[in-house]
Amino acid sequence: PANPNILYAGIDGDAEPGKSGGGIFKTEDGGRHWKQLPHQPGSRRMFNGLVVDPTDSQRIFWGACGVGGGVWMSEDGGDTWENVFKTDTWIWDVLVARDGRVYASGSNLWRSVDHGKTWTQMTHFTNRRIQGFDVDPRDSKTVWVSAINGNGISESGIYKTTDDGATWQDITGNIPNVKPLLLRFNPETRELWAGWVGLYKIKQ
């Protein structure tokens, strides 16, 4: 957010003998040249969990899966890393809201209000995972999640909270594919978009 020429890219895949694996790559010239960061989080297995903190562009969060998974944080632009959340080792997505709150989705949705030092569980689903989610940029108490069960669409759903996770409302409605991997809210049009097999939207 402070320098548009600096971008980070995350690629899924741990290092193997003779192969450098995926992990975090960085460009400082708008994408003309990239380098794999010399120091990587403890797991390079990831889905969609790479984000730069809008309140401090040196602070980066990485959501990792499997052995060494959880949420990793760097406060020096990726030079060093610390595992700040180990309770859930399969983190699918990470988001940092405008006010600096950090959200991570795994078996449930987790939130940190102190840059990853402590975490609160926002959802209490069983036999599901939180695959996609988004936060209203104007009101961080409003959050949407897609809770997915890999064995049956009937057990999956899309939910909304307006009270910071105290209660959740089922807004699945008539969406035909109830397993969106991504949820994105457009505050200008007040539309929540859901993407996986097809793209769907609903007014919020």
C-alpha positions as CSV (number, residue, x, y, z in Angstrom):
1,P,0.0,0.0,0.0
2,A,3.0,2.4,0.4
3,N,4.8,1.6,-2.8
4,P,2.9,0.1,-5.8
5,N,6.2,-1.1,-7.3
6,I,6.6,-3.6,-4.4
7,L,4.5,-6.8,-4.9
8,Y,4.5,-10.2,-3.3
9,A,3.5,-13.5,-4.9
10,G,2.8,-16.7,-3.1
11,I,3.2,-20.1,-4.7
12,D,2.1,-23.4,-3.1
13,G,4.8,-26.0,-2.5
14,D,7.4,-27.0,0.0
15,A,11.1,-27.3,-1.0
16,E,12.3,-30.8,-2.0
17,P,15.7,-32.2,-2.6
18,G,17.1,-30.4,-5.7
19,K,14.1,-28.1,-5.9
20,S,13.7,-24.7,-4.2
21,G,9.9,-25.1,-3.9
22,G,7.4,-22.3,-3.8
23,G,6.8,-19.8,-1.0
24,I,7.0,-16.0,-1.2
25,F,8.5,-14.1,-4.1
26,K,9.1,-10.3,-4.2
27,T,9.5,-7.7,-6.8
28,E,10.6,-4.1,-6.2
29,D,10.3,-2.8,-9.7
30,G,6.7,-3.4,-10.6
31,G,7.1,-7.0,-11.7
32,R,10.0,-6.8,-14.1
33,H,12.3,-8.8,-11.8
34,W,11.3,-11.3,-9.1
35,K,13.3,-13.0,-6.4
36,Q,12.4,-15.8,-4.0
37,L,12.9,-14.5,-0.5
38,P,15.9,-16.2,1.1
39,H,14.0,-16.7,4.4
40,Q,10.6,-18.5,4.2
41,P,7.8,-19.4,6.6
42,G,8.0,-22.8,8.2
43,S,5.5,-24.1,5.6
44,R,5.2,-23.1,2.0
45,R,2.0,-24.9,1.5
46,M,-0.7,-22.3,0.9
47,F,-4.0,-21.6,-0.8
48,N,-4.9,-17.9,-0.7
49,G,-3.3,-16.7,2.5
50,L,-0.8,-13.9,1.6
51,V,-1.6,-10.3,2.6
52,V,0.3,-7.0,3.3
53,D,-1.0,-5.1,6.3
54,P,-2.5,-1.8,5.1
55,T,-1.5,-0.1,8.4
56,D,2.1,-1.1,8.1
57,S,3.5,-2.2,4.7
58,Q,6.5,-4.0,6.3
59,R,4.1,-6.4,8.1
60,I,3.1,-9.4,6.0
61,F,1.0,-12.4,6.9
62,W,1.2,-15.8,5.4
63,G,-1.5,-18.5,5.9
64,A,0.1,-22.0,5.7
65,C,-1.3,-25.5,5.5
66,G,-0.1,-28.9,6.9
67,V,3.1,-29.5,8.8
68,G,4.3,-26.1,10.1
69,G,1.0,-24.5,9.1
70,G,-0.9,-21.7,10.8
71,V,-0.4,-18.0,10.4
72,W,3.2,-16.7,9.9
73,M,4.0,-13.0,10.2
74,S,7.0,-10.9,9.1
75,E,7.5,-7.3,10.4
76,D,10.5,-6.6,8.1
77,G,9.1,-7.1,4.6
78,G,9.8,-10.8,4.6
79,D,13.3,-10.9,6.0
80,T,12.3,-12.9,9.1
81,W,9.2,-14.9,10.0
82,E,7.4,-15.9,13.2
83,N,4.6,-18.4,13.6
84,V,2.0,-16.3,15.4
85,F,-1.0,-18.7,15.3
86,K,-0.6,-22.5,15.6
87,T,-4.1,-23.5,16.8
88,D,-5.3,-24.2,13.3
89,T,-2.7,-25.7,10.9
90,W,-4.8,-25.5,7.8
91,I,-5.2,-21.8,7.0
92,W,-6.9,-21.2,3.6
93,D,-7.1,-17.4,3.5
94,V,-5.9,-14.3,5.5
95,L,-7.2,-10.8,5.4
96,V,-6.2,-7.6,7.2
97,A,-9.0,-5.0,7.4
98,R,-8.4,-1.3,7.1
99,D,-8.4,-0.9,10.9
100,G,-5.6,-3.5,11.2
101,R,-7.7,-6.5,12.4
102,V,-6.3,-9.7,11.1
103,Y,-8.6,-12.6,10.0
104,A,-7.6,-16.1,9.1
105,S,-9.9,-18.9,7.9
106,G,-9.3,-22.6,8.6
107,S,-11.5,-25.1,10.4
108,N,-13.2,-21.9,11.7
109,L,-12.7,-18.1,11.3
110,W,-10.2,-16.5,13.7
111,R,-9.5,-12.8,14.4
112,S,-6.6,-10.9,16.0
113,V,-7.0,-7.2,17.0
114,D,-3.3,-6.9,18.1
115,H,-1.4,-7.8,14.9
116,G,-1.3,-11.5,15.6
117,K,-0.3,-11.6,19.2
118,T,-3.7,-13.1,20.4
119,W,-6.5,-14.7,18.5
120,T,-10.3,-15.1,19.0
121,Q,-12.5,-17.8,17.4
122,M,-15.4,-16.1,15.6
123,T,-17.3,-19.2,14.3
124,H,-18.0,-22.5,15.9
125,F,-18.9,-24.8,13.0
126,T,-18.2,-28.5,13.2
127,N,-17.2,-30.8,10.3
128,R,-16.7,-27.8,8.0
129,R,-14.0,-25.4,7.0
130,I,-14.2,-21.7,6.3
131,Q,-13.0,-21.5,2.7
132,G,-13.9,-17.9,1.7
133,F,-14.7,-14.8,3.6
134,D,-14.7,-11.0,3.5
135,V,-15.1,-8.1,5.8
136,D,-17.2,-4.9,5.2
137,P,-14.5,-2.2,4.8
138,R,-16.8,0.3,6.4
139,D,-17.8,-1.8,9.4
140,S,-15.5,-4.6,10.5
141,K,-18.3,-6.1,12.6
142,T,-20.0,-7.2,9.4
143,V,-18.3,-10.4,8.0
144,W,-19.4,-13.1,5.5
145,V,-18.1,-16.6,5.4
146,S,-18.5,-19.7,3.3
147,A,-18.6,-22.8,5.5
148,I,-17.9,-25.9,3.4
149,N,-18.3,-29.6,4.0
150,G,-16.3,-31.5,1.4
151,N,-18.8,-34.5,1.6
152,G,-22.1,-32.7,0.9
153,I,-23.4,-29.5,-0.6
154,S,-26.4,-29.7,1.8
155,E,-24.1,-29.2,4.7
156,S,-22.4,-26.2,3.3
157,G,-23.6,-22.6,3.5
158,I,-22.9,-18.9,3.4
159,Y,-23.3,-16.9,6.6
160,K,-23.2,-13.3,7.7
161,T,-22.6,-11.6,11.0
162,T,-23.2,-7.9,11.8
163,D,-22.2,-8.2,15.5
164,D,-18.6,-9.3,15.3
165,G,-19.4,-13.0,15.3
166,A,-21.7,-13.1,18.3
167,T,-24.5,-14.4,16.0
168,W,-24.6,-15.7,12.4
169,Q,-27.4,-15.6,9.8
170,D,-27.7,-18.2,7.0
171,I,-27.9,-16.2,3.7
172,T,-27.2,-19.2,1.4
173,G,-30.4,-18.6,-0.5
174,N,-30.7,-20.2,-3.9
175,I,-27.0,-20.3,-4.9
176,P,-26.7,-23.6,-6.8
177,N,-23.0,-24.3,-5.9
178,V,-22.8,-23.9,-2.1
179,K,-19.0,-24.2,-2.0
180,P,-17.6,-20.8,-3.0
181,L,-13.8,-20.6,-2.6
182,L,-13.9,-16.8,-2.7
183,L,-16.3,-14.2,-1.2
184,R,-15.8,-10.6,-2.1
185,F,-18.0,-7.6,-1.0
186,N,-18.3,-4.5,-3.2
187,P,-19.2,-1.6,-0.8
188,E,-20.1,0.7,-3.7
189,T,-22.8,-1.6,-5.1
190,R,-23.5,-3.4,-1.8
191,E,-23.1,-6.7,-3.6
192,L,-21.5,-9.9,-2.2
193,W,-19.9,-12.0,-4.9
194,A,-19.3,-15.7,-4.6
195,G,-17.0,-17.6,-6.9
196,W,-16.2,-21.2,-7.6
197,V,-18.2,-23.1,-10.3
198,G,-19.8,-20.0,-11.7
199,L,-20.0,-16.4,-10.3
200,Y,-22.9,-15.3,-8.2
201,K,-23.9,-12.1,-6.4
202,I,-26.4,-11.0,-3.9
203,K,-27.4,-7.6,-2.6
204,Q,-26.4,-6.8,1.0
